[in-house]
Amino acid sequence: MSLHLHTFGRRSAPVFFAAALLLISAPSFAQEPTIIPGKGPAYTVPPTDEPNYPLMGEFAGQIRVQGEKKKQTVALQIRPVAGDQFHAIAFYGALPGEPQHESEEMRLIGLRAKESLVLSGGPWAIFVDSKGCNLVSSSGKLLGRLKRVHRVSPTLGAKAPEGATVLFDGTGVDHFVGAEMTEDGLLKEGALISPMFQDFNLHVEFRLPYMPQAEGQQRGNSGLYLQSRYECQVLDSFGTEKMFNGLGALYRMKAPDVNMAFPPLVWQTYDVHFTAPRWASDGKKIRNARVTSWVNGVKVQDDIELPSKTGAGKAEEPTLSPINIQDHGDPVRFRNIWIVDRGITTAKFPVIATKKQRQEAAKLEWNEKPEAAKEQAESAKDSEPAKQSESKATSEKAATSEKKDDAESKPAAEKKASEAPAAKPASDPQEKPAKKNAEPQQN
């Protein structure tokens, strides 16, 4: 297959990519962003009046390739940056983490004009709207359209296995020191997990703020400091090339094998398999710590040996220290945190959530229904007029029959009525609006 990979990023302008979220239709859930000095606004719920946000996201589809009979799949991630500018990154095959993904990347840049965006830097121009992207050749021919994609981590909503300790479920912070919850039951950045563990499997769900004017380490930064010494990086590196210190990195030690960052303001997952270092009686380290980790269900670190602490971690020594959820000044939110102490019990890890669990967990606090509930509601709504017409016709037929032969037709009419299918009410999951968050703590 001729993919013309030589046209990718190395000959293009710099880039990054962004992701997919539905806009809320109810303005009552909007709130003002937190303004962070030197970083700009930080949105913790989707903005309704920020014009660049609807154009951020992941897209995929097939296009015609000159000289090829088969269509070629193209995937795209779009990320707003300062002003009305955008960076994007494109791939052939599929999005990062998917089986057909090809790692060679094409970097694009763009500028928004009113409600649309034009990206350039590749072999075609890309015209972006809130629902998708049109790819156009240099001769002006439409090559194809990419549709918006909303991905959900396979471990999102995963329940703690038997023997695990549930550290945070939104009901309180008894398992933490210095922790604070939001009014809508989420854990804020900056908290120590009180129980201490040696070898463990940790599951964490997190949501990054939307910070369009910030870049690099200033954009949605937090981290999971294992034993307060080894940082598994949390960062909004969505829509960028694989960053050395991006989401999934072992900070200042090793980049992730793949950039699995989803767009900000969607729930993401971190699953970490940690084995602590071992020490001799004289205090000498005889075996290094090791980490395997998954971001959004995709392995990004594979049994990596850690010869020392990372970044600002505490010095290594033969004593336990708590896991630290880092406060880097950005309003990152956490939920569904549980841990398996491998010195006490074992369980298959990571835990893959059921489809129902993923759908429920993907619901957003700002009045967003899962796709299954939307489809059920629409199906019930569409079928209602037909059911009402059927019921009316059945009643009219029964009434006519009664006039003809009341003794026989009345039981028959009752039988028909009992057999008529009833319209099922659409499920309407309990929803709660996101409340305004307090100012983030500073290190």
C-alpha positions in Angstrom: 0.0 0.0 0.0 1.4 3.4 -1.0 1.0 5.7 2.0 3.5 8.4 0.9 4.8 8.6 4.5 7.6 10.8 3.4 5.0 13.7 3.4 4.6 13.3 7.1 5.7 15.6 9.9 9.4 16.1 9.2 8.6 18.3 6.2 5.7 20.1 7.9 5.1 22.9 10.3 5.1 22.2 14.1 2.0 20.7 15.6 0.0 19.3 18.3 -3.5 17.6 18.3 -6.6 17.8 20.4 -9.7 15.8 21.2 -13.3 15.2 21.4 -16.1 16.4 23.6 -19.7 17.2 23.1 -20.8 20.6 24.0 -23.5 21.0 26.6 -26.9 22.3 25.5 -27.9 23.6 28.9 -26.2 27.0 29.6 -27.2 26.7 33.2 -24.2 24.4 33.8 -21.7 26.9 32.5 -19.2 28.4 35.0 -16.4 31.0 34.9 -12.9 29.5 34.5 -10.2 29.9 37.1 -7.6 32.4 36.0 -4.1 31.1 36.9 -1.4 33.8 36.7 1.0 33.1 33.8 -1.2 30.3 32.5 -4.5 31.9 31.6 -8.0 30.4 32.1 -8.5 26.9 33.4 -11.9 25.4 32.6 -13.1 22.5 34.8 -16.4 22.1 32.8 -16.9 22.6 29.0 -17.2 26.3 28.2 -20.2 27.5 26.3 -18.8 30.8 25.1 -15.2 29.9 24.2 -15.1 29.6 20.4 -12.1 27.3 20.0 -13.3 24.6 22.3 -15.9 23.1 19.9 -13.2 22.5 17.3 -10.9 20.5 19.6 -11.0 16.8 19.4 -10.2 13.5 17.6 -11.4 12.7 14.1 -11.1 9.7 11.8 -12.4 8.6 8.4 -11.4 7.4 4.9 -10.1 9.5 2.0 -9.3 8.9 -1.7 -5.6 8.7 -2.5 -4.5 9.5 -6.0 -3.4 6.4 -7.9 -4.8 4.0 -5.3 -8.0 2.0 -5.7 -8.6 1.5 -2.0 -9.4 4.4 0.3 -6.9 5.3 3.0 -7.9 5.8 6.7 -6.7 9.1 8.2 -6.9 10.0 11.9 -6.5 13.5 13.3 -6.1 15.2 16.7 -6.7 19.0 17.0 -5.6 21.2 19.9 -6.3 24.9 20.5 -3.3 27.0 21.5 -2.9 30.7 22.2 -5.3 33.1 20.5 -7.3 31.5 17.6 -4.4 29.3 16.6 -4.5 25.6 16.4 -1.9 22.8 16.3 -2.9 19.4 14.9 -1.3 16.0 14.3 -2.5 13.5 11.7 -1.8 9.8 11.3 -2.5 7.2 8.7 -4.3 4.0 9.8 -5.9 5.0 13.1 -5.5 7.0 16.3 -2.7 6.3 18.8 -3.3 3.1 20.7 -5.5 1.5 18.1 -4.4 -1.6 16.2 -4.0 0.0 12.7 -2.2 3.1 14.0 1.0 4.0 12.1 3.4 6.0 14.3 4.6 8.4 11.5 2.9 11.7 12.1 2.0 14.7 10.1 2.1 18.1 11.8 -0.4 20.8 10.9 -1.1 24.3 11.9 -4.3 26.4 11.5 -6.3 29.5 12.3 -9.9 29.8 13.2 -12.2 32.1 11.3 -15.6 32.4 13.0 -17.0 28.9 13.5 -14.6 27.1 11.2 -10.9 26.2 11.1 -8.5 25.6 8.2 -5.5 23.4 8.8 -2.5 23.2 6.5 1.0 21.7 6.4 0.2 18.4 4.7 -0.6 17.1 1.2 -4.2 18.5 1.6 -6.0 21.3 3.3 -8.4 20.4 6.1 -11.6 22.4 6.8 -12.8 21.7 10.3 -16.2 22.3 11.8 -17.6 21.1 15.2 -18.8 17.8 13.8 -16.0 16.8 11.4 -13.3 17.6 8.9 -13.3 17.9 5.1 -10.0 17.0 3.4 -9.5 18.9 0.1 -6.7 18.4 -2.5 -4.6 21.1 -4.0 -6.9 21.1 -7.0 -10.0 21.8 -4.8 -11.3 18.2 -5.0 -13.1 16.8 -1.9 -11.1 13.7 -0.9 -13.2 12.6 2.1 -14.7 13.6 5.5 -13.4 12.6 8.9 -16.0 12.2 11.7 -15.6 13.2 15.3 -14.5 10.3 17.5 -15.2 10.0 21.3 -13.0 7.4 22.8 -13.5 5.8 26.3 -10.8 4.0 28.2 -11.5 0.2 28.6 -10.7 0.5 32.3 -12.9 3.6 33.0 -15.4 2.7 35.7 -13.6 -0.5 36.6 -14.6 -1.8 40.0 -12.1 -2.7 42.7 -11.4 -6.4 42.7 -11.9 -8.6 45.8 -9.3 -7.8 48.4 -8.6 -4.3 47.1 -8.8 -1.2 49.2 -11.2 1.5 47.8 -9.3 4.8 48.6 -11.8 7.2 47.1 -15.4 6.8 45.9 -16.6 10.4 46.3 -18.1 9.9 49.8 -15.1 11.1 51.8 -11.4 11.5 52.2 -10.8 9.3 55.2 -7.9 7.5 53.4 -6.0 10.7 52.7 -4.0 13.4 54.5 -4.5 17.0 53.5 -7.1 16.1 50.9 -10.0 18.3 49.7 -13.2 17.4 47.7 -15.1 19.5 45.3 -18.8 20.1 46.0 -19.7 17.5 43.4 -17.7 14.8 45.0 -14.4 14.8 43.2 -10.9 14.7 44.7 -8.8 17.8 44.2 -5.1 17.7 43.3 -2.7 17.8 46.3 -3.3 14.8 48.6 -1.4 12.1 50.4 -2.8 8.6 50.5 -2.7 7.7 54.2 -2.1 3.9 54.1 1.4 3.0 52.8 2.1 0.1 50.4 5.2 -1.7 49.1 4.2 -3.6 46.0 0.8 -2.6 44.6 -1.5 -2.1 41.7 -3.2 1.3 41.6 -6.2 2.4 39.6 -6.9 6.2 39.2 -9.4 8.1 37.1 -8.6 11.7 36.3 -9.9 14.7 34.4 -7.7 17.4 33.1 -8.7 21.1 32.9 -9.0 22.8 29.5 -6.2 25.4 29.5 -5.9 26.7 25.9 -3.4 29.5 26.6 -0.9 27.3 28.5 1.7 25.1 27.0 4.1 22.3 28.0 4.4 21.6 31.7 2.0 24.5 32.5 -1.0 22.8 30.9 -3.0 20.4 33.2 0.0 19.3 35.3 -0.2 16.8 38.2 1.3 13.4 38.9 1.2 10.2 40.9 4.3 10.1 43.1 4.6 6.4 44.0 6.0 6.2 47.6 6.5 9.9 47.2 9.6 9.1 45.1 8.7 8.1 41.6 6.4 10.2 39.5 4.0 8.9 36.9 3.3 12.1 35.0 -0.2 13.5 34.6 -0.3 16.3 31.9 -2.5 17.6 29.1 -0.2 16.4 26.3 -3.2 15.7 24.0 -2.6 16.6 20.4 1.2 16.8 20.7 3.9 14.5 19.4 5.2 12.1 22.0 6.6 14.3 24.8 9.5 13.2 27.0 7.6 14.5 30.1 4.1 14.1 28.7 1.2 12.1 30.1 2.4 8.6 30.9 6.1 9.5 31.3 8.3 8.5 34.2 9.2 12.1 34.9 12.6 13.1 33.6 13.5 9.4 33.2 11.5 7.9 30.3 9.0 9.1 27.8 5.8 7.0 27.3 5.9 4.4 24.5 2.8 6.0 23.0 1.0 9.3 23.7 -2.4 8.1 24.9 -3.6 11.4 26.1 -7.3 12.0 25.5 -8.6 15.6 25.2 -9.0 17.6 28.4 -12.4 17.6 30.2 -13.0 13.9 29.5 -12.4 11.1 32.1 -9.1 9.2 31.6 -7.5 6.4 33.4 -4.1 5.5 34.9 -3.3 1.9 35.9 0.0 1.4 37.6 1.8 -1.9 38.6 4.6 -1.0 41.0 7.3 -3.1 42.6 9.3 -1.4 45.4 13.1 -1.5 45.6 14.7 -4.0 48.0 17.3 -3.2 50.6 20.0 -5.0 52.6 20.2 -4.8 56.4 23.0 -2.3 56.1 20.8 0.1 54.1 22.3 -0.7 50.7 19.8 -1.0 47.8 20.0 -4.4 46.2 17.2 -4.1 43.6 15.7 -1.1 41.9 12.0 -0.2 41.8 10.1 -1.3 38.7 7.0 0.2 37.0 4.5 -1.0 34.4 1.7 1.5 33.6 -1.3 1.9 31.3 -2.9 5.2 30.2 -6.4 4.8 29.0 -6.0 1.1 28.8 -2.9 1.1 26.6 0.5 0.1 28.1 2.9 3.1 28.0 5.7 1.8 30.3 6.7 -1.9 30.3 8.5 -3.1 33.4 10.8 -0.2 33.5 13.6 -0.2 36.1 14.0 3.0 38.1 17.6 3.4 39.3 16.7 6.5 41.4 14.0 8.8 42.4 12.4 11.0 39.7 12.3 14.8 39.6 11.3 16.3 42.9 10.6 12.9 44.5 11.8 12.1 48.0 15.2 10.5 48.4 15.2 6.7 48.2 15.6 4.8 51.6 14.4 1.5 53.0 11.3 2.9 54.5 7.8 3.3 53.1 6.3 6.7 52.2 2.8 7.5 51.0 1.6 7.9 47.5 1.3 11.6 46.7 -1.2 13.0 44.2 0.7 16.1 43.2 -0.5 19.7 43.4 1.2 21.6 40.5 -1.3 24.5 40.7 -3.7 23.2 38.0 -7.3 22.1 38.8 -6.9 18.4 37.9 -9.7 16.2 39.4 -9.7 12.6 40.5 -12.2 9.8 41.3 -12.6 6.0 41.6 -9.2 5.4 43.2 -8.5 1.9 44.5 -5.4 -0.2 45.2 -4.4 -3.8 45.5 -1.7 -4.6 48.0 0.2 -7.4 46.3 1.7 -8.5 49.7 -1.8 -9.4 50.8 -3.8 -10.4 47.7 -3.5 -10.7 43.9 -6.0 -9.9 41.2 -5.9 -9.7 37.4 -4.7 -6.2 36.4 -5.6 -3.9 34.9 -9.3 -4.5 35.4 -11.3 -4.1 32.2 -14.7 -2.5 32.9 -17.9 -3.9 31.5 -19.7 -1.9 28.7 -22.3 -0.7 31.2 -19.7 0.4 33.7 -17.8 2.3 31.0 -21.0 4.0 29.8 -22.0 5.0 33.3 -18.5 6.3 34.1 -18.3 8.3 30.8 -21.2 10.4 31.8 -20.1 13.9 32.6 -21.2 16.0 35.5 -22.5 18.7 33.2 -25.8 17.0 32.1 -24.3 14.7 29.5 -26.1 11.4 29.0 -24.2 8.3 27.8 -24.7 7.4 24.2 -26.8 4.3 25.1 -29.3 6.5 27.1 -29.5 9.0 24.3 -30.3 6.2 21.8 -32.9 4.7 24.1 -34.5 8.0 24.7 -34.7 8.8 21.0 -36.0 5.3 20.1 -38.8 5.6 22.7 -39.7 9.1 21.5 -39.8 8.0 17.9 -41.9 5.0 18.7 -44.5 6.9 20.8 -46.6 8.3 17.9 -46.8 4.9 16.3 -47.8 3.2 19.5 -50.5 5.8 20.1 -51.9 5.4 16.6 -51.9 1.6 17.1 -53.7 2.0 20.4 -56.3 4.3 18.8 -56.9 2.0 15.9 -57.3 -1.0 18.3 -59.8 1.0 20.4 -61.9 2.1 17.4 -62.0 -1.5 16.1 -63.1 -2.7 19.5 -65.8 -0.1 19.7 -67.2 -1.1 16.2 -67.2 -4.7 17.2 -69.1 -4.0 20.4 -72.0 -2.5 18.5 -72.0 -5.6 16.2 -71.9 -8.2 18.9 -71.3 -7.0 22.5 -71.4 -10.5 24.0 -68.4 -11.7 21.9 -66.4 -8.6 21.0 -65.9 -7.1 24.4 -63.7 -9.9 25.7 -61.8 -9.9 22.3 -61.2 -6.2 22.6 -59.9 -6.6 26.2 -57.6 -9.4 24.9 -56.2 -7.1 22.1 -55.6 -4.3 24.6 -53.7 -6.6 26.9 -51.5 -7.9 24.1 -50.6 -4.4 22.7 -46.9 -3.5 23.5 -46.4 -0.7 26.0 -44.0 2.1 25.4 -41.0 1.8 27.6 -39.9 5.1 29.3 -36.5 6.3 28.3 -33.9 6.0 31.0 -32.9 9.3 32.5 -29.8 8.8 34.7 -29.5 11.0 37.8 -27.5 14.1 36.9 -25.9 16.7 38.9 -24.4 20.0 37.8 -20.7 20.7 38.4 -20.2 23.3 41.0 -17.7 26.1 40.9 -14.3 24.9 42.1 -12.1 26.7 44.6 -8.8 28.2 43.6 -6.2 25.6 43.1 -3.5 25.2 45.7 0.0 26.3 44.7 3.2 24.3 45.5 
